[in-house]
C-alpha cells in the first residue's frame, strides 16, 4: 500500500508531461497540415529518371 505514495504522483507527473507535450505540439503547428504528409508519400519528385539501355 505504501507503493501508492510513489506511483500516484509519478503517474500524475507523466500524465501532465504528456499533456504539456501535446499542447506544445498544437501550439507549434505540428497538426496544421494533416493532408500534406499523405500526399507527399504519393509524389515521386525525388526519384531521378533512369536511362534505358
N, C-alpha and C positions, 0 to 999 in steps of 0.2 A: 504494500500500500504506500510505502514511503517513496517508491519509484515514481509515483504520480506527481510528486512535488517537482521532479526534474522533467518528466515527459510533457506535462501540460504546458509549461512555459516554453519549452523547446518547440512544441507543435504550434503554439500561437506565434512564436517568433518566425518560424519557417513559413507559416501562412501569411503573415504580414510582409515578409520578404518577397514572396510570390506575388502578392497584391501590388506592392510597390513596383516590382519589375514589370508587371502587366500595365500599370498606369504609366510608367516611363515609356514603354513601347508605344502606347497610344499617343502620348504627348509628342514623341519624336517622329511620328508619322510612319511607323512600321506597317500599319494596316491600311494605308491610303490607297494603294494600287493593288487590289486583290486580283484583278484580271490580267495585269501585266506579266506576272511570272508564268501564268498558264499559257499565254500567247507567245512568250519568249521561247518556251520549250519547243514550240512548233516551227519557229523560224529557222532557216538554215543559212543565215548570213555569215556565220563564222566558218563554214565549210568551203574550202578552196576547190575549184573545179579541177578534175584530174584530166590529163591528156590521154586520149585513146591511142593505143599502139597499133 
